[in-house]
């Protein structure tokens, strides 16, 4: 008797689903269940005290609180067990403790996930040894050092190396990432970029980018950031599909150890340097037949033919001009006059219009009839050629090469600076650009899936074996060269793109009338004949083998145009620093070129950086791998850097210091936070409150209590992190407070330059003034942004029945009490903030930051709105609100009762005055 395995599998799934939906542990006493969970290692009472009790020192009270209140309120005793998510997933109606028990006794054995962030099967598979009887979740929480990786998208080793403060503190890395790292802008792996993800995938808006990518985006094939292209990786590694893993997870778990490249191969110095020019290739014994069909466009045709006649080649050529019954008499007259005076020109006049394909076929057939012909070079009549262009194309016509196409401004996949149609760089003509191309990319060519017929040398061997273009299928043109290349490719011929030949192409002049419909018809035929054609072209565009050659050419163009190049060094954390960097980039780009360099990896001198130039015209982005600081310095010099700006160095490691010194470049340092003087960065203590900036002994005590960023003591920290200020030509800070603080610690003169030179502030207006007053807070409410104060103030306002309603456009960084006394709307896009403020129609804004802000872009939004603003008297808020109508300054250490009283008195005064 045979068993239907599919039906059996379905039946087992139904049984499992039924088992998982039953609350088997409800009758068991809670104290016994909690004892089992604790012994399994799944409870973390220090975490519970911090994030549930909000009293870090109350870990001993955790178990009793959980049994008395937390379990009933839906709280979890474990940072990596999400009871609501787990129950919803399996249709289980149970308390958190009952759900945890079911997970420990059933879910763990079935390999079920206790939360979206923990993959027990992967953790067990990557563990160095078996966890024994203990559940894999408990083993990881108790001893992550000897456990596996908790999730394929969480690069645990990288996280600990990237954030030495986490490593030094001994904190569980995944727990730290989820509850501290995400609010602080830290990353789960070097390739996930939250801001980029939200911008690239607008449908994700309103969701947490990390959660979306972990739960959905990775499986959907979305890329995590600009430094990892999921499609490229899958194209390069077709075996990944068989593993069932998403692209990034496979790279982190398998590909990286196996030496696979993450999409595009990272650059090295040789990619940025001109290749050694090859010796002049011996002349091929034969003649190149140039086939130039003409239909319309007198000016373009004259310019093209003149450029051909002016060019100087060692190769012997014959020029065959085909007049395809031009409808423009002036074109015919010009061609006849030309043929009468140029003996080297052969003019053929079609008695009727044959179309592009039949016309070039006639030219190629004629070339094949010539015993000395080595191939036909198709050239559109709207092109400009220069120098020894034929020699350079012939040099790439090696064994098994079917065709060679020139680089151009308008040649689809053979274009520069971007794939597609481009203008020429300003102040440069075809001759100047070709001269640079010839020098910087001498001898360089890459394989392409298809040539492009605007300037395409086809070898005699390919024509003889594959035949001419298919005139019957492709009529008057478009697609014929693609069909030919696919046909000849199946016969073993390669097709090459000559990266050292540049030919200007106007595009679709001579046969423009039939351009669009011709392309549509041609594409349909190509897709039917060659089902893999589209994937081959997509793979080429994804891998972009000519990218490094185009980047080299772009850098040469900058030099030739004497464009000043500014390089900005910054971190990958986003936030206000990134916004300031982008504003600086936009300003500098008005008169020069700007490149941003960010750290991706640093391994005690070697590492990986991201190098990006944002431009619609010649933008590029690549990874650069350096083995020594000297190579990092050489890369900065290869960019043509004239001015260097250091905005942030977290993540670069010690290599950047020597690299900057080796360049000998002058640089400026731009203060965005307190990293140079405080390893905690925010000048806050363990509770998230302003530390008051104690003396060195106080700072050392703080570091001992909370090791951060690898700091051992404050004196050495400052000595190691103030070098960029000490060597800078100028140091800038975005507020007087930040400038004075940095100057006080370093003794260096710091200039105050506000990020926004002027803000179009509203002269001062009021809201509706109806009680309760709507008080609006902006951004992510982390502890150092005043979350604990907000919770206390909201609770005090409720207790006092004060007429205050608090709302956050943004979200709190951690779980908050069930009824925290305020509401929030979730993540938002920066460009939407003004509109969101208007929609919420506040009566006032409130800023409770406990960290001395160096600027605050969210304050700028409030100033533009013009409604009353209350803020802590700390950092840049004091000076930026000086003289602002209806502003209120609060003591940063005010009690909740005092703060509520001050807010109510202030608002009552403002709105009673308004209604009076």
C-alpha positions in Angstrom: 0.0 0.0 0.0 1.5 3.3 -1.1 1.2 6.5 1.0 0.6 9.8 -0.6 3.4 11.9 1.0 1.7 15.2 0.1 -1.5 14.2 1.9 0.5 12.9 4.8 2.4 16.2 5.1 -0.8 18.2 5.0 -2.3 16.0 7.6 0.7 16.4 9.9 0.6 20.2 9.4 -3.1 20.3 10.4 -2.3 18.2 13.5 0.6 20.5 14.5 -1.6 23.6 13.9 -4.3 22.1 16.2 -1.7 21.2 18.9 -0.2 24.7 18.8 -3.6 26.4 19.1 -4.4 24.7 22.5 -3.3 26.3 25.8 -2.0 23.1 27.4 -0.4 24.8 30.4 -3.2 27.0 31.8 -3.9 24.6 34.8 -0.2 24.6 35.9 0.5 27.1 38.7 2.2 30.3 37.5 5.0 30.0 40.0 5.9 26.6 38.8 5.8 27.7 35.2 8.0 30.7 35.9 10.5 28.4 37.7 10.7 26.2 34.6 11.2 29.2 32.4 13.9 30.6 34.6 15.8 27.3 34.7 15.5 27.1 31.0 17.5 30.4 30.8 14.7 32.3 29.0 14.1 35.0 31.6 16.2 38.2 31.9 15.2 40.2 34.9 17.8 42.9 34.3 16.2 43.5 31.0 12.8 43.4 32.6 13.8 46.0 35.2 15.1 48.3 32.5 12.3 48.1 30.0 9.2 47.0 31.9 9.7 48.4 35.4 11.9 51.3 34.0 14.0 50.9 37.1 17.4 49.4 36.1 18.3 48.5 39.7 15.2 46.6 40.4 16.0 43.3 38.8 15.3 41.4 42.1 11.7 42.7 42.0 11.2 41.3 38.4 9.8 37.9 39.2 7.3 39.1 41.7 6.2 42.0 39.5 5.7 39.7 36.6 3.6 37.2 38.5 1.5 40.0 40.1 1.1 42.4 37.2 3.3 41.8 34.1 1.8 38.5 33.0 -1.7 39.9 33.2 -0.6 43.0 31.3 0.8 41.0 28.4 4.5 41.5 29.3 7.2 39.0 28.5 9.9 38.0 31.0 12.2 37.4 28.1 13.6 40.0 25.7 13.5 37.6 22.8 10.1 36.0 23.3 7.2 38.1 21.9 4.0 36.6 23.3 1.6 38.6 21.2 3.4 37.8 18.0 3.7 34.1 18.9 0.1 33.7 19.9 -1.2 35.5 16.8 1.0 33.3 14.6 -0.5 30.1 15.9 -3.9 31.1 16.9 -3.1 30.5 20.6 -5.1 32.2 23.3 -2.8 32.3 26.3 -1.1 34.5 28.8 2.6 35.3 28.1 3.7 32.7 30.6 1.5 30.0 29.2 2.7 30.9 25.6 6.3 30.7 26.8 5.7 27.3 28.3 4.2 26.1 25.1 7.2 27.4 23.2 9.7 25.7 25.6 8.0 22.3 25.5 6.6 22.2 21.9 7.8 25.2 19.8 11.5 24.7 20.5 11.4 21.1 19.5 9.5 22.0 16.3 12.0 24.8 15.5 9.4 27.5 15.8 10.5 31.1 16.2 9.7 32.8 19.5 9.8 36.3 17.9 10.6 37.7 14.4 14.1 38.4 15.5 15.2 34.9 16.6 15.6 32.0 14.3 16.1 28.9 16.5 16.8 26.5 13.6 19.6 28.8 12.3 20.9 29.4 15.8 21.1 25.6 16.5 22.6 24.9 13.1 25.4 27.5 13.5 26.2 26.6 17.2 29.6 25.1 17.8 28.1 22.4 20.0 24.7 21.1 21.1 22.8 23.0 23.7 21.9 19.8 25.4 18.5 19.8 27.1 18.3 23.5 27.4 16.1 25.2 24.7 18.1 27.0 22.1 16.6 30.4 23.1 17.7 29.9 26.7 21.1 28.7 25.7 21.6 31.9 23.6 20.4 34.2 26.3 22.6 32.5 29.0 25.8 32.1 26.9 25.7 33.7 23.5 29.5 33.2 23.1 29.0 29.4 22.8 25.7 29.6 20.9 25.0 30.0 17.2 24.0 33.1 15.3 20.5 34.1 16.4 19.3 35.2 13.0 20.8 35.0 9.5 20.4 38.7 9.0 22.0 39.7 12.3 25.8 39.7 11.8 26.7 39.1 15.4 30.5 39.1 15.0 30.4 42.3 12.9 28.1 44.0 15.5 30.5 43.3 18.3 33.5 44.5 16.3 31.7 47.6 14.9 30.4 48.6 18.4 33.2 47.8 20.9 31.2 49.3 23.7 28.7 46.5 23.3 31.5 43.9 23.2 33.2 45.4 26.2 30.0 45.6 28.2 29.3 41.9 27.9 25.7 42.6 26.9 23.9 40.1 24.7 24.4 41.6 21.2 21.0 40.8 19.8 19.2 42.1 22.9 21.3 45.2 22.8 20.5 45.8 19.1 16.8 45.4 19.5 16.4 47.6 22.6 19.3 50.0 22.4 20.9 49.7 19.0 17.9 50.5 16.8 17.0 53.7 18.6 20.6 54.7 18.6 20.9 54.2 14.8 23.1 51.1 15.0 22.9 48.5 12.3 22.3 44.7 12.3 24.9 44.1 9.6 27.1 46.3 7.4 24.7 46.3 4.5 21.3 47.4 5.9 20.6 51.1 5.5 17.2 52.0 7.1 16.8 55.5 5.5 17.8 54.1 2.1 15.3 51.2 2.5 12.4 53.5 3.3 13.3 55.9 0.4 13.8 53.1 -2.1 10.6 51.2 -1.2 7.8 53.8 -0.5 5.3 51.0 0.2 7.2 50.3 3.4 6.4 53.8 4.8 4.9 53.7 8.3 6.7 50.4 9.1 9.8 49.9 11.0 12.4 49.3 8.2 14.3 46.6 10.2 11.2 44.7 11.1 9.9 44.9 7.5 13.1 43.7 6.0 13.6 40.9 8.5 10.0 39.7 8.2 9.2 40.4 4.5 11.7 42.4 2.5 14.6 39.9 2.4 12.3 37.1 1.3 10.8 39.3 -1.4 14.2 39.9 -2.9 14.5 43.5 -1.8 18.0 44.9 -1.4 18.9 46.0 2.2 20.9 49.1 1.2 23.0 50.6 -1.6 26.0 48.4 -0.7 24.3 45.1 -1.4 22.3 44.4 -4.5 20.2 41.3 -3.9 19.6 40.7 -7.6 23.2 41.0 -8.4 24.1 38.5 -5.8 21.5 36.0 -7.0 22.6 36.5 -10.6 26.2 35.8 -9.7 25.3 32.8 -7.5 22.4 30.8 -9.0 23.0 28.1 -6.4 21.6 30.3 -3.7 18.0 29.7 -4.9 18.5 26.0 -4.1 19.3 26.7 -0.4 16.0 28.5 0.4 17.9 31.4 1.9 17.5 35.0 0.9 20.5 36.8 -0.8 21.8 38.7 2.1 21.4 35.8 4.6 23.3 33.6 2.2 26.1 36.0 1.8 26.5 36.6 5.6 26.4 32.9 6.4 28.0 31.3 3.4 29.1 33.6 0.7 31.4 35.8 2.7 33.4 32.9 4.1 33.6 31.3 0.6 35.0 34.5 -0.9 32.0 35.4 -2.9 31.6 39.0 -3.9 28.6 40.9 -2.6 27.1 41.9 -6.0 29.7 44.1 -7.6 33.3 43.3 -6.7 34.8 45.9 -4.4 37.3 48.2 -6.0 41.0 48.1 -5.3 43.6 50.6 -6.2 44.1 49.0 -9.6 40.5 49.8 -10.5 41.1 53.5 -10.1 44.5 53.6 -11.8 45.0 53.8 -15.6 46.0 50.3 -16.9 49.4 49.9 -18.4 49.0 50.9 -22.1 49.4 47.8 -24.3 52.1 47.9 -27.0 50.7 48.9 -30.4 49.1 45.7 -31.7 50.5 44.5 -35.1 48.3 45.6 -37.9 45.8 43.0 -39.0 46.5 42.0 -42.6 43.4 43.3 -44.3 41.0 46.2 -44.7 38.1 47.4 -42.5 35.1 48.2 -44.6 33.1 51.1 -43.0 29.5 50.9 -43.9 27.7 54.2 -43.4 23.9 54.3 -44.3 22.3 57.7 -44.7 18.6 58.6 -44.9 18.1 62.1 -43.5 19.8 64.9 -41.5 22.2 67.0 -43.5 24.1 68.6 -40.7 24.5 65.4 -38.7 25.6 63.5 -41.8 28.1 66.1 -42.9 29.6 66.2 -39.3 29.9 62.4 -39.2 31.5 62.0 -42.6 33.9 64.9 -42.0 35.0 63.2 -38.7 35.6 59.9 -40.5 37.7 61.6 -43.2 39.7 63.6 -40.6 40.5 60.6 -38.4 44.0 59.0 -38.7 44.4 55.2 -38.5 47.2 52.8 -39.2 44.6 50.3 -40.3 43.5 50.4 -43.9 39.9 51.3 -44.4 37.3 51.7 -47.1 34.3 54.0 -46.7 31.1 52.9 -48.2 28.2 55.5 -48.0 24.7 54.2 -48.8 22.1 56.8 -49.6 18.8 55.0 -48.8 16.7 57.2 -51.1 16.8 60.2 -48.8 13.7 62.4 -48.8 15.9 65.4 -48.4 17.4 66.7 -51.7 20.1 68.6 -49.9 21.4 65.3 -48.4 21.6 63.6 -51.8 23.3 66.7 -53.3 25.9 66.8 -50.6 26.7 63.0 -50.9 27.2 63.3 -54.7 29.4 66.3 -54.4 31.4 64.5 -51.7 31.9 61.4 -53.8 33.1 63.5 -56.8 35.9 65.0 -54.8 36.8 62.2 -52.4 38.3 59.2 -54.3 38.3 57.2 -51.1 34.5 57.3 -50.8 32.3 54.8 -52.5 28.7 56.1 -52.8 25.8 53.7 -53.4 22.4 55.2 -54.1 19.4 52.9 -53.5 16.8 53.4 -56.2 14.1 53.1 -53.5 14.1 53.2 -49.8 15.1 49.8 -48.5 15.4 50.5 -44.8 18.3 50.3 -42.5 18.6 46.5 -42.4 18.6 45.8 -46.1 21.0 48.7 -46.7 23.6 47.6 -44.2 23.2 44.0 -45.4 24.2 45.2 -48.8 27.3 46.9 -47.4 28.2 43.8 -45.3 27.7 41.5 -48.3 29.9 43.8 -50.4 32.6 43.6 -47.7 32.5 39.8 -47.7 33.0 39.9 -51.5 36.4 41.6 -50.9 39.1 39.1 -50.3 41.1 41.4 -48.1 38.2 42.5 -45.9 38.6 41.6 -42.2 35.1 42.8 -41.3 32.4 45.4 -41.7 32.3 48.5 -39.4 28.7 49.8 -39.2 28.5 53.5 -38.4 25.4 55.6 -38.0 25.3 58.9 -39.9 24.7 60.8 -36.6 28.0 60.0 -35.0 31.3 61.7 -34.5 34.5 59.7 -34.5 38.0 60.9 -33.6 41.7 60.0 -33.6 42.7 56.4 -34.4 39.3 55.0 -33.5 39.4 52.2 -36.1 42.8 51.0 -34.8 41.5 50.7 -31.3 38.4 48.8 -32.3 40.4 46.4 -34.4 42.8 45.8 -31.5 39.9 44.1 -29.7 39.0 41.9 -32.6 40.7 38.8 -31.2 39.9 35.1 -31.6 36.2 34.2 -31.3 35.2 37.9 -31.1 32.1 38.5 -33.2 31.8 42.2 -32.8 33.3 45.2 -31.1 31.1 48.2 -30.1 32.5 51.7 -29.1 31.6 53.5 -25.9 29.2 56.4 -26.5 27.0 59.0 -24.8 23.9 57.4 -26.3 24.2 53.6 -26.9 22.0 51.9 -24.4 24.2 49.4 -22.5 27.4 50.8 -24.1 26.9 54.3 -22.8 28.8 56.7 -20.6 28.6 58.1 -18.0 25.4 56.1 -17.3 23.8 53.3 -19.1 21.2 54.9 -21.5 21.1 58.3 -23.2 23.5 61.0 -21.9 24.7 64.5 -22.8 28.4 65.1 -23.2 30.1 66.6 -20.2 30.0 70.3 -20.1 32.8 72.1 -21.9 33.9 68.9 -23.7 33.5 67.7 -27.2 33.8 64.2 -28.6 37.5 64.6 -29.5 38.4 65.7 -25.9 36.4 62.9 -24.3 37.8 60.3 -26.7 41.4 61.5 -25.9 40.8 60.9 -22.2 39.1 57.5 -22.9 42.0 56.4 -25.0 44.5 57.2 -22.3 42.7 56.2 -19.1 41.2 52.9 -20.4 43.9 51.9 -22.9 43.4 48.3 -24.1 40.3 47.7 -21.9 37.2 45.9 -23.2 34.4 43.9 -21.6 32.0 41.3 -22.8 28.5 42.4 -23.6 25.4 40.2 -24.4 24.8 42.3 -27.6 26.6 44.9 -29.6 24.9 48.2 -30.5 24.8 49.0 -34.2 25.6 52.8 -34.1 29.3 52.0 -34.2 29.9 48.2 -34.4 32.7 46.3 -36.0 31.6 42.9 -37.1 34.3 40.3 -37.8 34.4 38.5 -41.1 34.3 35.2 -39.4 31.1 36.0 -37.6 29.4 37.2 -40.8 30.4 34.1 -42.7 29.1 31.7 -40.0 26.1 33.6 -38.7 25.0 35.3 -41.9 23.7 38.8 -42.4 21.0 40.7 -40.4 17.5 39.3 -40.6 15.8 41.8 -42.9 12.6 40.0 -43.2 12.0 40.0 -39.4 13.4 43.4 -38.5 12.3 45.6 -41.5 13.7 49.1 -41.3 15.7 48.5 -38.2 16.0 48.2 -34.4 16.8 44.8 -33.0 18.7 43.4 -36.0 22.1 43.6 -34.2 20.6 42.0 -31.1 19.3 39.1 -33.1 22.7 38.8 -34.9 24.6 38.8 -31.6 22.4 36.2 -30.0 22.7 34.0 -33.2 26.4 34.3 -33.4 26.8 33.9 -29.7 25.2 30.5 -30.0 28.0 29.7 -32.5 30.7 30.6 -29.9 31.4 34.2 -30.7 31.9 36.8 -28.0 30.8 40.4 -28.3 33.0 43.2 -26.8 32.6 46.8 -25.7 35.7 48.8 -26.3 36.1 51.0 -23.2 39.0 52.9 -24.8 37.0 54.2 -27.8 34.5 57.0 -27.4 32.1 57.9 -30.3 29.5 60.6 -29.9 26.0 59.6 -31.0 23.1 62.0 -31.5 20.7 59.1 -31.8 17.7 58.3 -34.0 18.2 61.1 -36.5 18.5 59.3 -39.8 15.7 56.7 -39.3 13.9 58.6 -36.5 10.4 58.4 -38.0 10.0 54.7 -37.4 12.0 54.6 -34.1 9.3 53.9 -31.4 7.1 51.4 -33.2 10.2 49.7 -34.7 11.6 49.1 -31.2 8.4 47.7 -29.9 8.1 45.2 -32.7 11.7 44.2 -32.6 11.6 43.6 -28.9 8.7 41.2 -29.3 10.6 39.2 -31.9 13.8 39.1 -29.8 11.9 37.9 -26.8 10.2 35.1 -28.8 13.4 33.9 -30.3 15.7 34.2 -27.3 13.7 33.9 -24.1 16.9 34.4 -22.1 17.9 37.6 -23.9 16.2 39.9 -21.3 17.8 38.1 -18.4 21.2 38.3 -20.1 20.9 42.1 -20.6 19.6 42.5 -17.0 22.5 40.5 -15.7 24.9 42.6 -17.6 23.4 45.8 -16.3 23.4 44.4 -12.8 27.0 43.3 -12.9 28.1 46.3 -15.0 31.6 45.0 -15.9 32.5 48.4 -17.5 31.7 50.3 -14.3 35.3 50.8 -13.1 36.4 52.0 -16.5 33.6 54.6 -16.5 34.5 55.7 -13.0 38.1 56.2 -14.1 36.9 58.2 -17.1 34.7 60.4 -14.9 37.6 61.2 -12.6 39.7 62.1 -15.6 36.9 64.4 -16.9 36.9 66.2 -13.5 40.6 66.8 -13.8 40.4 68.0 -17.4 37.6 70.4 -16.5 39.6 71.5 -13.4 36.6 70.7 -11.2 37.4 71.0 -7.5 36.8 67.7 -5.7 35.7 67.7 -2.0 35.6 64.5 -0.1 33.4 64.2 3.0 34.2 61.5 5.6 31.2 60.5 7.7 29.5 57.5 9.5 26.7 55.2 8.4 24.3 56.1 11.3 22.1 58.6 9.5 20.3 61.1 11.7 21.2 64.8 11.9 24.8 64.2 10.9 23.7 62.7 7.6 21.3 65.5 7.0 24.0 68.1 7.5 26.4 66.1 5.3 23.8 66.0 2.5 23.2 69.8 2.8 26.9 70.4 2.6 27.1 68.1 -0.4 24.4 70.0 -2.2 26.1 73.3 -1.5 29.6 72.2 -2.7 28.1 70.5 -5.8 27.1 73.9 -7.2 30.7 74.7 -8.0 32.5 71.3 -7.9 32.3 67.6 -7.4 31.6 65.9 -4.0 32.4 62.4 -2.9 31.2 60.9 0.4 33.2 58.1 2.1 31.7 56.0 4.8 33.2 53.0 6.7 31.8 49.5 6.2 34.4 47.4 7.8 37.7 48.0 9.7 40.1 45.2 10.7 43.0 46.8 12.5 44.3 48.7 9.4 42.6 47.0 6.6 38.9 47.5 5.8 36.1 48.4 3.4 34.6 51.8 2.7 31.7 53.0 0.6 32.6 55.7 -1.9 29.6 57.6 -3.4 29.2 60.6 -5.8 25.6 61.7 -6.0 24.8 63.2 -9.4 22.1 62.6 -12.0 24.7 63.0 -14.7 27.9 61.1 -13.7 27.0 59.7 -10.2 28.6 56.5 -9.0 28.9 54.4 -5.9 31.3 51.6 -5.1 33.0 49.8 -2.3 36.7 50.2 -1.9 38.7 47.5 -0.1 42.1 48.6 1.4 44.7 46.4 2.9 46.7 49.2 4.6 46.1 52.9 5.5 48.4 53.7 2.6 45.9 52.3 0.2 43.1 54.2 1.8 45.2 57.4 1.3 46.0 56.5 -2.3 42.3 56.1 -3.0 41.5 59.5 -1.6 44.3 60.9 -3.9 43.0 59.0 -6.9 39.7 60.7 -6.5 41.5 64.0 -7.2 40.6 65.2 -3.7 41.4 68.9 -3.2 39.5 69.5 0.0 38.8 67.1 2.8 36.0 67.4 5.4 35.8 65.2 8.4 32.2 65.0 9.7 32.4 61.8 11.8 34.9 59.0 12.2 33.0 56.4 14.1 33.5 53.1 12.3 36.7 54.0 10.5 39.1 52.7 13.1 42.7 53.8 13.5 43.6 53.4 9.8 41.9 56.7 8.9 44.3 58.8 11.0 47.3 57.6 9.1 45.5 57.8 5.8 44.6 61.4 6.3 48.1 62.3 7.3 49.6 60.5 4.2 47.4 62.4 1.8 48.9 65.7 3.1 45.5 67.3 2.3 44.2 70.2 4.3 41.0 69.3 6.1 38.2 70.8 8.2 36.5 69.2 11.1 32.7 69.5 11.6 31.2 68.9 15.0 27.9 67.1 15.0 27.9 65.5 18.5 30.2 65.0 21.5 32.0 61.9 20.3 35.4 63.5 20.5 35.0 64.2 24.2 32.6 61.5 25.4 32.5 57.8 24.5 28.8 57.8 25.3 28.4 60.5 22.6 25.4 62.1 24.2 26.8 63.3 27.6 24.1 61.4 29.4 24.3 58.9 32.3 22.9 55.4 32.7 19.4 56.7 33.2 19.5 58.8 30.1 19.8 62.1 31.9 22.4 64.9 31.3 25.5 63.8 33.2 26.4 67.4 34.2 29.9 66.8 32.7 31.8 65.8 35.8 35.6 65.8 36.1 37.8 63.0 34.8 37.1 60.8 37.8 33.4 61.0 37.2 33.8 60.2 33.5 36.0 57.2 34.4 33.3 55.9 36.7 30.7 56.3 34.0 32.9 54.3 31.5 33.5 51.6 34.1 29.7 51.3 34.6 28.9 51.5 30.9 31.8 50.6 28.7 31.2 52.3 25.3 33.0 52.4 22.0 36.0 50.7 23.4 36.9 53.4 25.9 39.0 52.4 28.9 39.3 55.8 30.5 38.4 59.4 29.6 41.9 60.8 29.3 43.0 58.2 26.7 39.7 58.5 24.9 40.0 62.2 24.4 43.7 61.9 23.4 42.8 59.3 20.7 39.7 61.1 19.4 40.7 64.7 19.4 43.4 64.4 16.7 41.1 65.5 13.9 40.4 68.8 15.7 44.1 69.3 16.5 45.2 68.9 12.9 42.3 70.7 11.2 42.7 73.9 9.3 39.3 74.9 10.8 36.8 73.5 13.2 33.1 74.2 12.8 30.2 73.6 15.2 26.5 74.2 14.4 25.8 76.2 17.6 27.6 78.5 20.1 27.0 75.9 22.9 28.6 73.1 20.9 31.5 75.4 19.9 32.1 76.6 23.4 32.0 73.0 24.8 34.4 71.7 22.3 36.7 74.6 22.7 36.6 74.2 26.5 37.8 70.6 26.3 40.3 70.9 23.5 41.6 74.5 23.7 41.1 74.8 20.0 39.2 77.7 18.4 35.9 76.5 17.1 33.8 78.6 14.7 30.0 78.6 15.0 28.2 78.1 11.6 24.6 77.1 11.8 23.5 74.3 9.5 20.7 76.4 8.1 22.0 79.9 7.4 18.4 81.2 7.7 15.1 79.7 8.5 11.9 81.1 7.2 10.3 81.2 10.6 6.7 82.0 11.2 6.5 85.3 13.1 4.6 83.6 15.9 1.1 82.2 15.9 -1.1 80.3 18.3 -3.0 77.1 17.9 -6.7 76.7 18.6 -6.3 77.0 22.3 -9.1 74.5 23.2 -8.5 72.4 26.4 -6.9 70.0 26.7 -4.0 71.7 25.0 -2.3 69.7 22.2 1.4 69.4 23.0 3.4 67.9 20.2 6.8 66.2 20.4 8.9 65.3 17.3 11.1 62.3 16.5 12.2 59.1 18.1 11.8 59.3 21.9 14.9 57.6 23.2 16.0 57.9 26.8 18.5 60.7 26.0 15.7 62.5 24.1 13.6 62.7 27.2 11.4 59.6 27.1 11.5 58.9 30.8 10.7 62.6 31.5 7.8 62.4 29.0 6.4 59.4 30.8 6.7 61.0 34.2 5.2 64.3 32.9 2.3 62.6 31.1 1.6 60.5 34.2 1.7 63.6 36.5 -0.5 65.5 34.1 -3.1 62.7 34.3 -2.8 62.5 38.1 -3.3 66.3 38.3 -6.0 66.3 35.6 -4.0 69.0 33.9 -5.4 70.2 30.5 -2.6 68.7 28.5 -2.7 66.0 25.7 0.7 64.8 24.5 1.4 63.3 21.1 4.6 62.2 19.4 5.1 62.4 15.7 7.5 59.5 15.8 7.6 56.8 18.4 9.1 55.8 21.8 12.3 53.7 21.5 11.1 51.0 23.8 7.9 49.5 25.2 6.0 51.9 27.3 3.2 51.3 29.9 -0.1 50.2 28.6 -1.6 53.7 29.1 1.5 56.0 29.0 -0.5 59.2 28.9 0.6 60.1 25.4 0.0 58.9 21.9 2.3 58.5 18.9 2.0 58.1 15.2 5.0 56.0 14.2 8.0 56.5 11.8 7.7 59.3 9.2 9.7 60.6 6.3 11.5 63.9 6.9 9.9 65.6 3.9 6.4 64.9 5.3 7.0 66.4 8.8 5.7 69.9 8.1 2.5 68.4 6.7 2.1 66.1 9.6 2.6 69.0 12.1 -0.1 70.9 10.3 -2.5 67.9 10.3 -2.0 67.5 14.1 -2.7 71.2 14.6 -0.8 71.6 17.9 -1.1 74.3 20.5 2.6 74.0 21.4 5.7 72.0 20.9 7.8 70.3 23.6 11.4 69.3 23.5 12.6 67.3 26.5 16.1 66.3 25.3 18.5 65.4 28.1 21.5 65.4 25.8 22.9 68.8 25.0 21.8 69.0 21.4 24.4 70.5 19.0 21.6 71.8 16.7 18.3 69.9 16.3 16.6 69.8 12.9 13.3 69.0 14.5 13.4 72.3 16.3 13.8 73.9 12.9 10.5 72.4 11.8 8.8 73.8 14.9 10.4 77.3 14.3 9.1 77.3 10.8 5.6 76.4 12.0 5.6 79.3 14.5 3.5 78.0 17.3 4.7 78.2 20.9 7.8 76.1 21.8 8.8 74.8 25.2 12.3 73.2 25.6 14.8 72.2 28.2 17.4 74.9 28.8 20.2 72.7 27.5 22.5 72.7 24.4 21.5 74.5 21.3 17.9 75.0 22.4 18.8 78.0 24.6 20.4 80.1 22.0 18.1 79.1 19.1 15.0 80.0 21.1 16.4 83.3 22.3 14.0 86.0 21.2 11.5 83.6 19.7 7.9 84.7 20.5 6.0 82.7 23.1 8.9 80.3 23.9 9.3 78.7 27.3 12.6 77.4 28.7 12.4 74.6 31.3 15.1 73.3 33.7 16.4 70.0 32.3 16.2 68.5 35.8 12.8 69.9 36.7 10.5 67.5 38.5 7.5 66.2 36.6 5.2 68.2 38.8 7.1 71.4 38.2 7.2 70.8 34.5 3.4 70.2 34.3 2.8 73.3 36.4 5.1 75.4 34.2 3.4 74.1 31.0 -0.1 74.7 32.2 0.7 78.2 33.5 2.4 79.1 30.2 -0.3 77.8 27.9 -3.2 79.3 30.0 -1.4 82.6 29.9 -0.9 82.4 26.1 -4.4 81.4 25.2 -6.3 83.5 27.8 -4.4 86.4 26.4 -5.5 85.4 22.9 -9.2 85.1 23.9 -9.2 88.2 26.0 
